[in-house]
């Protein structure tokens, strides 16, 4: 029963566009605009339904408690008195992007035969740096079967770790031993590199990975400077396939040679800049797609944001790709525009865990009926619209807190209610 499970972050009721993420072009561009938390959450739920309809295993994580009162108190302030950027950071719904929740090594790769999960510290960005305790609590609950899972605390400062968004895996099939690729950054013009090689090496050691089955690759400085703040904006892997932009890696030829040496069965598809520019790749989030293996020998599918279909150069390239009888056979555009407007596509919204779904706490596993329940709560309690300036309102505080509490009650996860 070992298979890949996609755990999506349910978009929280405080979803807003405060422009907190330096180096994230969409986040900066839409700063100050009105967001639509209810619509955002419903779009995420629709994507999960779509994945279930494809025959994929689907899970979810709860929104974190927002605003983070404990974090504000540690800073010596309150929601009412905090400076606007600190208040916005306390309210941030960025845990919706579950690809940054943790780095995962399946049992087949680890020395002790357990699936290892290391929660990301996300220390580079203030609004995300206080996520990890809440995320760790969920991971410890969802993966509490100690015979099959081991959940690790974050890598300590000063080393930044942004989780699975900078991690890829190649394998013959999900349940077999594979090669894990950790992508780190050094610099990107005016933007910080968020994943440090020291963190990647620490995670590999904690997970008990063999040196001959691990690769550390540098993300290109050009990509970071262009707005690829995580590797999953310019590259994605699944089974034997590595799908990447020409400008994704700093030392591409050397990296490709190491991949071929450690995983000879690899198939690499490099998208040339002359067909899809780096700017178009980042704008459309072509690579921030869920590259998944379809059941019953259906090949692979790319679950893409609709922005990829709207981009003529990108869509033309993809149509030619699927018609070439290669590994990618199907294109599945999904509407996650509210997430995209804050800098996160379909792949940002999910964390991939290779395991037996029956070993996971079933409260975190999605079914159509459970998604109906979540949708009902969202429809009734999530704000319809939200401007960053409203974060000071006491009524919003009560609504956001109450909405999350109602959801935890309905899905029977009140242990997470702080």
SVG drawing of the C-alpha trace seen along z (x, -y; Angstrom):
<svg xmlns="http://www.w3.org/2000/svg" viewBox="-23 -50 53 52">
<polyline fill="none" stroke="black" stroke-width="0.4" points="0.0,0.0 3.0,-2.3 2.1,-5.3 2.5,-9.0 0.1,-11.0 -0.3,-14.8 -1.1,-16.7 -2.6,-20.1 -2.6,-23.1 -6.2,-24.3 -6.1,-28.1 -6.8,-29.9 -9.4,-32.6 -6.7,-35.3 -5.4,-34.9 -4.3,-38.4 -1.9,-40.2 0.5,-42.1 3.5,-41.6 5.7,-40.0 7.8,-37.7 10.9,-39.4 11.9,-37.8 8.4,-36.5 7.3,-38.6 3.6,-37.8 3.5,-38.6 5.2,-42.0 3.1,-42.9 -0.2,-42.3 0.7,-43.8 -2.2,-45.8 -4.8,-44.4 -8.1,-42.8 -7.9,-39.0 -10.8,-36.6 -10.1,-34.0 -13.3,-32.1 -12.7,-31.8 -9.1,-30.9 -10.0,-28.0 -12.7,-26.7 -10.2,-26.7 -7.8,-24.6 -10.6,-22.2 -11.6,-21.9 -7.9,-21.0 -8.0,-18.3 -11.2,-16.9 -9.6,-17.0 -6.7,-14.9 -9.0,-12.3 -10.9,-12.1 -7.6,-11.3 -7.2,-8.3 -4.5,-10.0 -4.2,-9.7 -5.0,-13.0 -4.5,-14.5 -4.7,-17.9 -3.3,-20.1 -5.2,-22.6 -4.6,-26.3 -2.4,-27.5 -3.7,-29.6 -3.7,-33.2 -2.9,-35.8 0.0,-34.2 -0.5,-35.9 2.4,-34.1 4.9,-35.3 3.6,-38.9 4.0,-38.6 7.5,-37.4 8.1,-40.6 6.6,-42.6 3.5,-43.7 -0.1,-42.9 -2.3,-42.8 -3.6,-46.2 -0.2,-47.8 2.1,-46.1 3.5,-47.9 1.6,-47.1 4.3,-44.8 4.6,-42.8 0.8,-42.5 0.7,-41.3 3.3,-38.7 1.4,-37.5 -1.7,-37.1 0.0,-35.4 -1.8,-32.4 1.4,-31.3 1.3,-27.8 -1.2,-27.0 1.9,-26.3 2.5,-22.9 5.5,-22.3 7.4,-24.3 6.2,-22.4 8.9,-19.8 11.4,-17.7 10.4,-14.0 12.5,-10.9 10.5,-7.7 11.3,-4.6 12.9,-2.9 15.7,-5.6 16.4,-5.7 18.8,-3.5 16.2,-2.5 13.4,-1.8 11.2,-4.6 9.7,-7.6 11.5,-10.6 10.0,-14.2 12.0,-17.2 9.9,-20.3 11.3,-23.4 12.5,-26.3 11.6,-29.0 13.8,-31.4 14.6,-33.7 11.2,-35.4 9.8,-36.8 6.2,-36.0 7.1,-32.3 9.7,-31.9 7.1,-31.4 5.2,-28.6 7.3,-25.6 5.9,-24.9 2.3,-24.7 3.4,-22.7 5.5,-20.3 2.4,-19.7 0.4,-18.6 3.2,-16.4 3.5,-14.7 -0.2,-14.0 -0.7,-13.0 2.4,-10.7 2.3,-9.4 2.8,-5.8 6.4,-5.5 6.9,-2.1 6.6,-3.8 7.4,-7.5 10.0,-9.6 9.3,-13.4 12.3,-15.7 12.5,-19.1 13.8,-21.9 17.4,-22.5 18.7,-25.1 19.6,-28.7 21.4,-30.3 20.8,-27.9 17.7,-28.4 15.6,-25.5 12.5,-25.9 11.4,-22.2 10.3,-20.1 10.1,-23.1 13.9,-22.7 13.9,-18.9 13.3,-16.4 13.4,-12.6 14.1,-10.2 13.1,-6.5 11.9,-3.6 8.6,-3.8 7.6,-5.6 8.0,-2.6 11.5,-1.8 14.8,-3.2 15.6,-6.5 18.1,-9.3 17.2,-12.5 18.2,-15.9 18.6,-18.8 18.8,-22.2 20.4,-25.1 21.0,-28.7 23.9,-31.2 22.6,-34.5 20.2,-36.0 21.0,-39.7 18.8,-41.7 17.0,-38.6 18.2,-36.3 18.8,-32.6 16.4,-30.8 17.8,-27.3 21.3,-26.8 23.5,-23.8 24.2,-23.3 20.5,-22.7 20.2,-20.3 23.2,-18.3 21.8,-18.2 18.4,-16.9 20.1,-14.2 22.1,-13.1 19.1,-13.1 17.2,-11.0 19.9,-8.4 20.5,-8.7 23.4,-7.0 25.9,-9.4 25.8,-7.6 22.0,-8.2 22.1,-12.0 22.9,-15.0 23.4,-18.6 22.8,-21.0 23.0,-24.8 20.1,-26.7 21.1,-29.3 21.7,-32.8 19.9,-33.9 16.8,-32.0 16.7,-33.5 17.2,-37.0 14.3,-36.5 11.9,-35.5 12.4,-31.7 12.6,-32.0 12.3,-28.2 13.6,-25.5 10.1,-24.2 9.4,-27.3 11.9,-26.2 12.2,-22.4 10.2,-19.3 10.8,-15.6 8.7,-12.4 9.7,-8.8 12.4,-8.7 11.7,-12.1 13.5,-15.4 11.6,-18.3 13.5,-21.6 14.1,-24.9 17.4,-25.5 18.3,-28.2 17.3,-26.2 20.7,-25.1 24.0,-27.0 26.2,-24.1 23.7,-22.3 26.0,-20.0 27.9,-18.9 24.7,-18.4 23.1,-16.3 26.2,-14.2 26.0,-13.4 22.3,-12.6 23.0,-10.2 25.8,-8.5 23.8,-8.0 20.5,-7.2 21.2,-5.9 17.5,-5.4 16.8,-9.1 15.0,-10.9 15.7,-14.6 13.5,-17.1 15.1,-20.5 12.9,-23.3 15.0,-25.7 14.8,-29.4 14.3,-30.1 10.9,-28.3 9.9,-29.3 11.8,-32.3 12.7,-32.2 10.3,-35.2 7.4,-33.2 8.2,-30.1 8.1,-32.1 5.0,-34.1 3.0,-31.0 4.4,-28.7 4.9,-26.1 7.2,-24.1 5.2,-24.7 2.9,-22.0 2.2,-18.7 4.0,-16.1 2.2,-12.9 2.0,-9.3 -1.5,-8.4 -2.9,-5.0 -3.3,-2.0 -0.3,-2.9 -1.7,-6.2 1.7,-7.9 2.3,-11.2 0.2,-14.3 1.0,-17.9 -1.5,-19.6 -0.9,-23.2 -2.2,-26.6 -4.6,-28.0 -2.0,-30.8 0.1,-28.2 -2.7,-27.7 -3.2,-31.5 0.4,-31.9 0.7,-31.3 4.4,-30.4 4.1,-28.0 0.9,-26.3 2.3,-25.8 5.4,-24.2 3.3,-21.9 0.9,-20.8 3.9,-19.8 5.4,-18.0 2.3,-15.8 2.0,-15.0 5.5,-13.7 4.6,-10.3 6.9,-11.0 6.3,-10.4 4.0,-13.4 0.7,-12.4 -1.9,-14.7 -2.2,-18.4 -4.6,-19.3 -5.1,-23.1 -6.6,-24.0 -7.8,-27.4 -5.8,-28.4 -5.6,-32.1 -5.9,-33.3 -2.9,-31.4 -1.0,-32.3 -1.6,-36.0 0.4,-35.6 3.1,-33.6 2.1,-29.9 1.0,-27.4 -0.4,-23.9 2.9,-22.4 3.3,-25.0 0.0,-23.9 1.0,-20.3 3.6,-18.2 4.4,-14.8 4.7,-11.9 5.4,-8.4 3.9,-6.0 1.0,-3.6 -2.1,-5.9 -3.5,-3.6 -0.5,-4.4 -1.5,-8.1 -4.0,-9.5 -7.1,-9.1 -8.4,-12.5 -5.8,-14.0 -6.9,-11.9 -9.2,-13.5 -12.4,-11.9 -15.1,-13.6 -17.4,-13.6 -14.8,-15.1 -14.1,-17.8 -17.8,-18.5 -17.7,-19.2 -14.6,-21.4 -16.3,-23.3 -19.4,-23.9 -17.3,-25.4 -15.4,-27.6 -18.6,-28.8 -20.2,-29.8 -17.3,-31.2 -14.4,-32.3 -14.3,-36.1 -15.4,-36.8 -12.9,-39.7 -9.9,-41.0 -7.6,-44.0 -4.3,-44.2 -5.6,-47.4 -8.4,-45.4 -5.9,-43.3 -6.2,-45.8 -10.0,-45.3 -11.1,-43.4 -14.1,-41.9 -11.7,-40.3 -9.7,-38.8 -12.8,-37.2 -13.9,-35.9 -10.6,-34.4 -10.2,-32.7 -13.8,-31.4 -13.6,-30.2 -10.5,-28.0 -12.1,-26.7 -15.2,-25.6 -13.2,-23.8 -11.1,-21.9 -14.4,-20.8 -15.9,-19.5 -12.9,-17.5 -12.3,-16.3 -8.8,-17.8 -9.4,-20.0 -6.0,-18.9 -4.6,-21.5 -6.6,-24.3 -4.3,-26.4"/>
</svg>
